[in-house]
Amino acid sequence: MGAVQKGTTSIVLVIALILSGCAWQRIPAAPSYAAPSPLPVRVGVVLDNTQASAYYGPGIVSLWKEMRVFESVTYPYREGDPVDGVLRLTINGGWRGEGAGAGFLIGLTLGLASPAVGPSMTGVHEAAAILSRSAAEVARYSVRVESTVTWGLGANTTEVSSKAEDLQRRRLAVELAQKLEADRAALAKAFAK
């Protein structure tokens, strides 16, 4: 009996070693953003009525507050809030996966990803920000973000999903912030107080 028990223990150890070797994750580094100073605009943010807007929008707004993109951000904006302009944010897109395990992971993205199977997934999202003052459009910005993450079969799929969503959210926030910053002079003029 001792030989059988040792053999079983050895098999379990080999399987554990193989699975632990498959626990890797490849998730691109999230971008950072640092503006010299906030844009001189107090904005109220309104999210469009899309599933991706509802899922990513609040996190993007939080990141904009953290990055100090605007003088102030009011979210959710309600008619009559003290702001200089209103920014309507629309996000569309989703995730698609390939290989063993992607179907489960994509299921964790609250239906924003297609059902598939695999150890990699790619998120493709488009975001549009329309900035208005007194109901007149002042500026329009759009970005398209594509991120691919891969993982081993033994990876913690909840962790991979969370990191992938955080990466996509941050990329959308940073790329829109960079477009706004590039238009700083025009925005300052349009919202001159």
C-alpha positions as CSV (number, residue, x, y, z in Angstrom):
1,M,0.0,0.0,0.0
2,G,2.9,2.4,0.7
3,A,4.1,2.2,-2.9
4,V,0.6,3.0,-4.3
5,Q,0.3,5.9,-1.9
6,K,3.7,7.3,-2.9
7,G,2.8,6.9,-6.6
8,T,-0.5,8.8,-6.1
9,T,1.3,11.5,-4.2
10,S,3.9,11.8,-6.9
11,I,1.2,12.1,-9.6
12,V,-0.6,14.8,-7.6
13,L,2.7,16.8,-7.2
14,V,3.4,16.5,-10.9
15,I,-0.1,17.8,-11.8
16,A,0.3,20.6,-9.3
17,L,3.6,21.6,-10.8
18,I,2.2,21.6,-14.3
19,L,-0.8,23.7,-13.3
20,S,1.3,26.2,-11.4
21,G,3.5,26.6,-14.5
22,C,0.3,27.5,-16.4
23,A,-0.7,30.2,-14.0
24,W,1.0,33.0,-16.0
25,Q,-0.7,36.2,-17.2
26,R,0.3,38.6,-19.9
27,I,-1.6,41.9,-19.5
28,P,-0.1,45.1,-21.0
29,A,0.9,47.8,-18.7
30,A,-1.8,50.5,-18.1
31,P,-1.0,53.9,-19.4
32,S,-0.5,56.9,-17.1
33,Y,-1.6,60.5,-17.5
34,A,-0.4,63.7,-15.9
35,A,-1.7,67.0,-17.1
36,P,0.2,70.2,-16.3
37,S,-3.0,71.6,-14.7
38,P,-6.7,70.8,-15.0
39,L,-8.6,72.1,-18.0
40,P,-10.4,75.3,-16.8
41,V,-13.8,73.8,-17.3
42,R,-16.4,72.5,-14.7
43,V,-18.1,69.6,-16.5
44,G,-21.2,67.5,-15.8
45,V,-21.0,64.0,-17.3
46,V,-23.9,62.2,-18.8
47,L,-23.5,58.6,-19.9
48,D,-25.2,57.3,-23.1
49,N,-27.6,54.5,-22.8
50,T,-25.4,51.6,-23.9
51,Q,-24.3,48.6,-21.8
52,A,-20.6,49.4,-22.3
53,S,-21.2,53.1,-21.2
54,A,-22.9,51.9,-18.0
55,Y,-20.1,49.4,-17.3
56,Y,-17.0,51.5,-18.1
57,G,-18.3,55.1,-17.8
58,P,-18.4,55.5,-14.0
59,G,-14.8,54.2,-13.8
60,I,-13.6,56.6,-16.5
61,V,-15.2,59.5,-14.7
62,S,-13.4,58.4,-11.4
63,L,-10.1,58.2,-13.3
64,W,-10.7,61.7,-14.8
65,K,-11.3,63.0,-11.3
66,E,-8.1,61.3,-10.0
67,M,-6.1,62.5,-12.9
68,R,-7.5,66.1,-12.5
69,V,-8.4,66.4,-16.2
70,F,-11.0,69.1,-15.5
71,E,-11.4,71.8,-12.9
72,S,-14.3,69.8,-11.5
73,V,-16.4,66.8,-12.6
74,T,-20.1,66.4,-11.6
75,Y,-21.4,62.9,-12.1
76,P,-24.1,62.0,-12.5
77,Y,-25.0,65.4,-13.9
78,R,-28.5,66.7,-13.3
79,E,-30.1,69.7,-15.0
80,G,-29.3,72.8,-13.0
81,D,-26.0,71.5,-11.5
82,P,-23.4,74.3,-11.4
83,V,-21.2,73.4,-14.4
84,D,-19.7,75.2,-17.4
85,G,-20.5,72.5,-19.9
86,V,-21.9,69.0,-20.3
87,L,-19.9,66.0,-21.6
88,R,-21.9,63.2,-23.1
89,L,-19.8,59.9,-23.0
90,T,-20.7,57.0,-25.2
91,I,-18.8,53.7,-25.2
92,N,-19.4,50.7,-27.4
93,G,-17.6,47.4,-27.9
94,G,-16.8,44.2,-26.2
95,W,-14.4,41.3,-25.7
96,R,-13.8,38.2,-27.9
97,G,-11.8,35.2,-26.8
98,E,-9.9,32.3,-28.2
99,G,-8.8,28.9,-26.8
100,A,-9.6,27.0,-23.6
101,G,-11.0,29.0,-20.8
102,A,-11.9,32.3,-22.5
103,G,-15.6,31.5,-22.5
104,F,-15.7,31.4,-18.7
105,L,-13.6,34.6,-18.4
106,I,-15.7,36.5,-20.9
107,G,-18.8,35.5,-19.0
108,L,-17.3,37.4,-16.0
109,T,-17.4,40.6,-18.1
110,L,-21.2,40.9,-17.5
111,G,-22.1,40.0,-21.1
112,L,-19.9,42.6,-22.7
113,A,-17.9,39.9,-24.4
114,S,-18.9,37.3,-26.9
115,P,-19.1,33.7,-25.8
116,A,-15.9,31.9,-26.8
117,V,-13.4,29.4,-25.6
118,G,-9.6,30.2,-25.0
119,P,-6.6,31.5,-23.2
120,S,-6.6,34.9,-24.7
121,M,-9.1,37.7,-25.3
122,T,-9.2,40.9,-27.1
123,G,-11.2,43.9,-26.1
124,V,-12.2,46.4,-28.7
125,H,-14.0,49.5,-27.5
126,E,-14.8,52.9,-29.1
127,A,-15.5,56.0,-27.0
128,A,-17.0,59.3,-28.0
129,A,-17.1,62.4,-25.8
130,I,-19.2,65.3,-26.9
131,L,-18.7,68.5,-25.0
132,S,-21.5,71.1,-25.1
133,R,-22.1,74.5,-23.6
134,S,-25.7,75.8,-23.4
135,A,-26.9,72.9,-25.6
136,A,-24.5,73.9,-28.4
137,E,-21.8,71.4,-29.2
138,V,-18.3,72.8,-28.6
139,A,-16.1,69.8,-29.3
140,R,-16.2,66.1,-30.2
141,Y,-13.5,63.5,-29.5
142,S,-13.4,59.8,-30.2
143,V,-10.9,57.0,-29.5
144,R,-10.7,53.3,-30.4
145,V,-8.9,51.1,-27.9
146,E,-7.8,47.5,-28.5
147,S,-6.2,45.4,-25.8
148,T,-5.2,41.7,-25.8
149,V,-4.6,39.7,-22.7
150,T,-3.4,36.1,-22.5
151,W,-3.1,33.6,-19.6
152,G,-2.2,30.1,-18.7
153,L,-4.7,27.4,-17.9
154,G,-3.9,27.6,-14.2
155,A,-4.3,31.4,-14.0
156,N,-6.8,33.0,-11.7
157,T,-9.4,34.0,-14.3
158,T,-11.2,36.4,-11.9
159,E,-7.9,38.3,-11.5
160,V,-7.2,38.2,-15.2
161,S,-10.7,39.6,-16.0
162,S,-10.4,42.3,-13.4
163,K,-6.9,43.4,-14.7
164,A,-8.2,43.3,-18.3
165,E,-11.2,45.5,-17.5
166,D,-9.0,47.9,-15.5
167,L,-6.6,48.2,-18.4
168,Q,-9.4,48.9,-20.9
169,R,-11.0,51.5,-18.7
170,R,-7.7,53.3,-18.0
171,R,-6.8,53.3,-21.7
172,L,-10.1,54.8,-22.7
173,A,-9.8,57.5,-19.9
174,V,-6.2,58.3,-20.8
175,E,-6.7,58.5,-24.5
176,L,-9.7,60.8,-24.2
177,A,-7.9,62.9,-21.7
178,Q,-4.9,63.3,-24.1
179,K,-7.3,64.5,-26.9
180,L,-8.9,67.0,-24.5
181,E,-5.5,68.2,-23.4
182,A,-4.3,68.6,-27.0
183,D,-7.3,70.9,-27.5
184,R,-6.7,72.9,-24.3
185,A,-6.4,76.4,-25.9
186,A,-9.7,76.0,-27.9
187,L,-11.5,74.6,-24.9
188,A,-10.3,77.5,-22.6
189,K,-11.5,80.0,-25.2
190,A,-14.9,78.3,-25.7
191,F,-15.5,78.1,-21.9
192,A,-13.9,81.5,-21.0
193,K,-15.6,82.8,-17.9
